[in-house]
Amino acid sequence: MSAREKFVIGVDYGTLSGRAVVVRVSDGAQLGSAEHAYEHAVMDSVLTAAPASAGTVALPPDWALQNPGDYEKVLRTAVPAAVKEAGIDPLDVVGIATDFTACTMVPTLADGTPLSSIPGFEARPHAYVKLWKHHAAQPQADRINELARERREAWLPRYGGFISSEWEFAKGLQLLEEDPEVYGLMERWVEAADWIVWRLCGQYVRNACTAGYKGILQDGAYPSKDFLRGLNPGFADFAVDKLAQPLGELGSRAGSLTAEAAAWTGLPEGIAVAVGNVDAHVTAPAAKAVDPGQMVAIMGTSTCHVMSSDHLVDVPGMCGVVDGGIVAGLYGYEAGQSGVGDIFGWFIERHTPAAYAAAAAERGQSVHEYLTELAYAEPVGAHGLVALDWHSGNRSILVDHDLSGVILGQTLATRPEQEYRALLEATAFGARVIVETFNASGVPVGEFIVAGGLLRNRELMQTYSDVLRMPVSIIGSDQGPALGSAIHAAVAAGEYPDIRAAAGSMGSLIRNAYTPSEDSADTYDLLFAEYKRLHDHFGRGGDEMMHRLRDIRRDVLADVAAAAAAENALGAEASELGSTLGEGVPA
């Protein structure tokens, strides 16, 4: 009689939803999946999770918050639904692993209770999760970078010379300076990747990936108390009091599934719960990218570029390099683009005429598909445009989220599909800047692999191949992060000795799915040269126009918010006075 098959669960927490997949341990086959959309999505203008009694709680520019309760609902809904679709016996599941967007931070009490769930703090924006694309901590990031350069901090080059506003220290400093009461209440500043594992197994284990890339943990140490005191005296003990926690190696076991979490998920109590991970980094093993020189671009709302190498060097503008950050025994490098799919979605929503949407519907296409078809009916360069892909700022290699988007070359004859194509091409040019920077720094990119939802756009993939002048390989799974998490679950459960072995059996890759066209590549070289001129002019050339415009916007909106707050306060006082006066009036 043959042995029963074993299965693992991978759960991928994205920007708008969580996805669970059921994966067979022996070969990586995906047998069932389910998705749950977050009820509160991304709160970037209004705190919709606040109680109705609080009224409208408006959010300042560049904020992006989430409600941690939405994450738990993924475990209660998507996991059981995926198991049901797979048609397996839950008793045959041996492990579960999760991955998360990063840097996504949850302020909690010592027991993991989110501050946003504490009575009296439900309407305090700083009590909520700060999503990865919360960029309002740019002023704090600027100060961190300035002080680190002044002090010649040894850890700064490990991050390409810049600490991002998206990361743990900048967001934590913003919290302290803008809401010290919430900061004082907060006992743990937790990556969501670790918080959800904490909820599953009852153990708070800090994963080595986010600690190294987002938490400035290098060579076993955080930035010193003296450095943090130089930023703000109240920040001196931040690393020790709010961050420090035992580290877990990727693929190791964080703990066992608790009875409570077993009831949520329908899985057996006591199965392995893997140490948390980041959605991008966990995807590399799913694409069999566990060797030096294999760069994986996980393309979705943003793009994260991850790659392993056998040697350590400083790459300008990289997001970080961490020993064992992707697979044990190799240095894991990270770079990224803050906006990719987000930019395409913005253009569709805000700049596409209604006639295009109607024509797409008539053809049974999405607007994306329709615009892409129109855009690529012309040869490369026929639109006469070049764009900068900075609508969400620049993550690599400039690390400046106050930069903004540009489309240059528009005339009265320019059509929407031409602008759309220029934006598609701009993201490819941004990827080329990253690849060329790694190559020039002595960390050569030998293979470019794409994962994520955008790989379904064949024209976009061909554009990347032409712009990069490289073959583009694609992951063989439409659920790369979830499959990567499942691979880590199998290792945590003891089914494979390490990530490399598990990736060999469970990963999936289609090599050289796209190859460059010489004619297109030649024209793209010309367009890329113009992109680089724009890139360097606004990003490196001292032209501060984008920053000045951002400052004007911040000041105006701050004045508007202050006026609204004063009006609300006056209305509340009048209401309270009316109520007091009315107490003595007979019915």
N, C-alpha and C positions, 0 to 999 in steps of 0.2 A: 504494500500500500504506500503510495507516494505521500510525502510530507505535505501538510497544508500550506498554502501560500500565506505569506505575511504581507502586511500593508502598513503604510505610514501616511500621516496627514501633513500637508504643507499649507500654511495660511499666510497669504500675502496681503498686508495692509497698505493700500495705496492712498492716493490723495482724496478720492471721493468714495471709495468702497473697499470692502475686504473680500478676498476670494479664497476659497478652500478647495483643495484637490485631494483626491484619494489616489495614491500611487503604489503600484506593486513593487516590493523590495527587490525582487529578482532581476527585473529588467527596466524599471522606470516607467512602465506603461501607466498612463493616466486613465483611470476607470470611471471617475465621477468628479464633478465640480459643481460649485454653487457660489453665488455672489450676493452680498448684502450691501446696499447703498447706505451710507451714513445719513441718518435722519437730518442732521444739522449741516451736512456737507462742509464747506469752508466758510467760516464767518469772517468776512473781510470788510464789511461796512456796518453791519448791525449785529449785536450779540443776541442772536435769535434763541439761544438756550436760556437766557435770563428769564425769571418768572414774570408773568404778565404784570404783577403789581409794581415791578420796577420801571415800567414804561419802556420807551425806546432807548436802548443804550447804544449810542453811535460809537463806531470805532474810528480812530484816526487813520490817515493814509499809511499804506504799506504794512498794515496788520493782516494776520491770517491765523485764526484760532480754530480749534475744534473742541468737541465735547467728548471726554473719555468714555462716557457711557455708550456712545455709538460703537466704540471698539468692542466692548463686551458683547453687544448684540450680534456681532459677527460670529462669535463662538457659539451663541445660543441658536443661531439660525443657519448660517452657511455651512458649518461643520456637519450637523445632522443631515442637512439636505444633500450634501455631497456624498455622505456615506450611503444614504438611501438610493441616490442615483447609481452609485457604483454597484449596489446589490450585494454587498459583502456582509459578512458577520462582523459586527463591531469588535467581537472578542479576538479577531485576528489582527487587529491594529496594535502595533508594538511601540509606536512613538508618534509624537507630534512636534512640529517646529514652526516658528513664525518668523516673518521678516517685516520690516517697517520702513516707511520713509524716514529720512534723517537729514538734518537734525530736527527731531520733533520732541518737544520737552513737556513733561507733566510735572507740575509742582504738587507735592504730596506731604502728608504727615509721615511720621516714622513708620506707620503700619501700611503705607501705600494708599491711604485714602486721598483722592484728589481734592484739592482745596475748593474747586468749583462745586463740590457736593456738600460743603459745610454750610449750615444755616448762617445767613448773614453775608455770605461771600458769593452767592449765585449770580449776582449782577456786577461782580468785579472782574473786568476783562483780564487782568493779570493773574487771576486764579485759574484760568483755563489753559488748555494745551496750546502752546505756540508751535504751529505747524512749520515744516521745513521752509516754506516760502514766506514766512513772517520776516520782513526785511526792515522793520522799524527800528532795529538796533544798530543801524549803520553808524550813527554818531559814536556809539560805544565801541564798535569795531574799529573805527578810525583811531580812537584814543588808545585802544589795546595795541594796534599796530605801531603807532607813533612811539609809545613808551617802550615797546619791545625793541624797536630799532635803536632808540636812544641808549638802551641798556645792553644792546647787542646780545639779546637772549638767544641761547643756543638752539632753542626749539623752533624759532621762527623760520629758519630755512627749510625745516621739514614740512612746512606748509606753503612752500613757494614764495615765502616772504610776506604773506598776508593771512590774517585770521578773518574769517567771513562773519558777516552780520547774522548769518543763518545758524551759527554754532553756539555751543553751550555757554561759553563765557560771556559773549556779547549779549545774548538774550538774558542771562542771569543778571548782568550788570544793569541792563535796562529795567528789569523788574525791581531791583533794589532802589534805583534812583527815581522811578516813577510811582511805585507803590510800596514804600518801606514796610507798611503794616502787613501786606501779603507776604513780602519777603521774610519778615520776622516770624510769621506763622509757619512758613515752609520749612520742613525738616529734611526733605529729600528733593533734589532736582534730578528727575529721572527721565532718561530716554524712553520714549514710548515702546521701543523695541524690548526694553528690559521690564517695563511696567506690565506689559501683557503677559510676559513669562512669569512674572511675580504673581499675577492673578491666576495663572494656570497651576503653578506648583507650590505657591506659598513661600518661595525663596527669592530674595532679591540678589541676583547675580548680575554684575555689570559686564556686558560683553566687550571683548577686547577690540572689536571693530569700531564701534561708536566711541569708545573711550579714547582710542588712538586718533581717529580721524576728526572727531567732532569735539572731544574733550581735552585736547592738548596734553594727553598722557604720552610722554616720550621717555624711553629708557627708565621706566618705572616711576616717573615723577611728574607731578603737575607743576604749573608755574608757581613760583615761590610766594610765600606770604608777603614778603617784602615787595615783590612786583605787584601783587593784587592790592596791597595797601596804597601803592602809588597811584592806582586807578581811583580808589575811593576807600577811605579808612574803614568803612563798614563792610568792605568786600574782602578784607584780609584773610578771613577764615573760610571763604566760600568753598575752596577745594576740599578742605578737611571736613567741614561741617555738613556740606550739602551734597558733595559728589562722591567722595571716597567710599569704595565698596569693594568686596572681593571680586576679582576678575575671573571670567570663564573663557576658556579657549573655544574657538569656533568649532562646532561639531561635538562638543562635550555635553554631558548631561547636567542640566541646571538643577533638576530635581524630578519628583514623580508627580503625576497628575493627582490633584487632590479630589476628595469625594465631592466637594462643591463643584469643581470644574468638570468632573466626570458627569455630574447631573446635567450641567449646561450642554455639554457636547454629545452625550450619549456614548462616550468612549469608556474603556475599562479604567477604573481607578488604579493608580500605581504605574501606568506605562511611562516611558521616558518622555521628559520634556526637555528639548534641546535649548542650549544657550541662545539668546536672541541674536538677530543679525539685521543687516541693512538690505533693502530690496535689491539694490544694484550689486553689492558684493556677493550676495548669496546666489545671484544669477550666473556668475562665472562657472561654477561647477556644472550647472544645468546645461551650459553650452560647451562642456568639455574643455573649458579654457583654464587649465590648471598649470600650464607651462609658461616659462618666461616669453614675453613678446606678444602674447595674445591679448589684444585690447578688445574688451567688450563694451559696446555702447548700448546702454539700456535706454531706449528712446520712447518716451511717453510725453507727459506734460512738460517735463524737463528731460535732459539727457545726462546720465552719469557714465563716465568713462573709467573703467577699472582695468588694471593690468598687473601681473606679477613679474618680478625680476629677481635675478640671483645676486644683484648688487645694489648698494645704496648710493644714490646721488641726489643732489638738489635740483629739482626741475622748477623753473620760474612759473609762478601762478598755479601750481598744482594744489589740489585740495588737501593733500597729505600723503605721507608714506609711512606705513606701519609694518613692523616685523610680524609676519603671520596674519596680516590684515585681511587676506583672502583665503590663502591656504598656508598651512604650517610649513616652515622651512624656507619660505620666499618672502621678499618684501612686496607688499601690496601697495600699488600706487592708485591714486584717485584724482580725476579732474572732472569737469562738468560744465554744462550749459544750463543756465537758470530757466530759460524759456525755449521750448521747441513746439511740442503739440499745443501748449497754451497759446502760443502766438498764432498758430493756424486757426485754432478755435476762436480766438479774438477777432481775427479777420472775417471769418464766416459770420459771426454774430453781429459785428458792428459795421462791416463795410461791403457786404454782398447785397446787391439790389434784389428786391422781391421777385423780379422777373427771372432771376437765376434760380432762386429757390423753386419757383413754379416749374421751370423747365426741367430741373433735376427731378422733381416729383413725377412729372409726366414720363420721364425716362426710367423711373424706378431706381434712381441713383440718390446717394447722399449728395449734399452740396459740395462736400470735399471731393467726391469722385467726379462730379460734373466739372468743377473748376479745374481739377487736375487734367482731365481730358482736354479741355479747351486750352489750358496753359501749354501743354506739351504738343499741341498741333503745330507750334512754331519751332524753328530751329533755335539752338542755344544762342543767346545774345540778342535775339530779334526784339525783345521788349525794351532794350536800351536802359535798363534799370540796374541798380545795385542797392542792397539793403543791409542794415546792421541788425543783428538778431539780439538786441539788448532790451526788449520790451519788459523783461523781468530783471534787468541788470545783467552784469557779466560776472559769471562765477570763475571761469578760467579763460584766459590767463591773467586778466586784469583785476579780478576779485573786487569789483566795485558795483554795488547794487543801486547806486544813484545814477548810473548811466542809463540811457534810454534809446528807444528804437529810431531808425531813420530809413526812409525810402527816397533815394535820390534818382533824378532823371525823369520824373513824371511830366507829362504834357497833357494838353486837353484831349489828345488821342489815346492816352493810356487807358487800358481796359482792366477791370477787376481781376481777371484771370492772370494778367501779366504781373500785377502787383503780388498776387498770391504766389506765383512761381518765383518771383524775386525773394520772397520770404522763405520759401522752401530752400532755395539755393543759399540764402544767407546762413541757415543753420548748418549746411554742409561746409561752407567756408569757415564757420566757427569751429567745426570739428577739425578741419585741416590745420588751423592755427594750433590747436592742441596737439595733433599728431606731429607736426613739424617741430614744435617746442620739445616734445619728448625725444624725437630723433636727434635734435641738435644738442640735447643735454646728455646724450650717451645712454639713453634707455630706448633702444630702437623698437618701433612697432612693426612686427613681422606679419601680423594677421589682424584684420579688422572684422569684428564679429558684431552683428546687430541682434539685439533682443528687444522685446517690448512691442506694444501695439502698432507702432508706426511702420514696422517691417512689412505690413500688409500693403503699403503703398509702393507698388513696383516702380513707378516712375521716380519716386523719391529715393529708393534704394539705388537705382541706376545713376541718379544724380550724384549720390555720395561716392559711388565707385568712380565716376568720371572726374569729380572734383579732387578726390584723394589720389587718383591714378593708382588705385589698388583694387584687387578683387575684394568683394564684400561677401563674407559668409554670414549665414543666418541661423539662429537657433531653431531646432526642429520642434519646439513646443510653443504653443500660444499662451502658456502660463509659466514663463521662465522663472520668475521669483518664487512662485509657489512650488514648482518642481525643485528648485534649488533648496528651498526649506525642507522639502520632503527628503532630499538627499542627506541633509544635515540630521534629520530625524532618524534616518536609518543608521547613521554612524553613532548617534547618541544612544540608540537602542542596542548597539553592539553587533549589528548585522554586517558591518564592514569595518576593517581596521582603521581606515582614515578617509578623508574627503576625496583624495585622488582616486582611490580604489572604487569608491561609490560612484564618482562621476563617470568613470570608465564604463560601468555597467548601466547606470541609470540616466546619464546625460544624453543629449541629442543635438547633433550639429549637421547642417548642410553646407559643405565647404564650397567656396567660390561660386555662390549662387548668382552673383553678378560680376561681370568683368568690364573694365573700362573701354570705352570707344575712343580711339585716338583723336578723331576729328572733334568730338565733343570736348574731350579733355584739353585740347589746344585752346579752344575758345574759352573754356572755364578758367584756364590759366590767366587769360587777359582780364576776365571779370574778377578773379581772385586778387589780382594786383590792385585793382581799384578798391576792392573791399579792404585790403590791407592799408591802403592810404587813408581811408575813412577811419578804420580801426585805430591806427596809430595817431591820427590827428585828434580825435576826440578822447581816446583812451590813454595816450602817452604824450601827446604833443603840447600839453599845457593849455589847450582850449577848454575853459571851464564852463562853457555855455550850458551843457546839460546839467551840471551841478547848480548853476545859478537858477535855471528854470525850476529845478526841484525845490530849491530853497524858497523861491517865490511862492510856489504852490503850497508848501508846508506852512509858511507864515500866514497866507490867506486863509487856509482851512483851519488853522489853529485859532485865528480870530473869530471865524464863524462858529467853531465849537465853543469857544469861551462865551460868545454872545448867547448861544443857545442854552448853555449851562446856567448863565445868569438869569435868563428868562424863565427856565424851569424852576430855579430856586425861588424866584419871586412869586411864580404861580403857586408853588408848594406853600410858601409862607401865607399867601392870601387865602388859600384853601384851609389851612390850619386855623387862621384867624377867624374865618367864617364859621368853621366848625365850633370853635370856642364860644363865639358870640351866640351861636344858635342853641347852646346847651341850656341857656336860661329862658328860652322862649317857649311858652306853653304850646302844646299840640293843638 
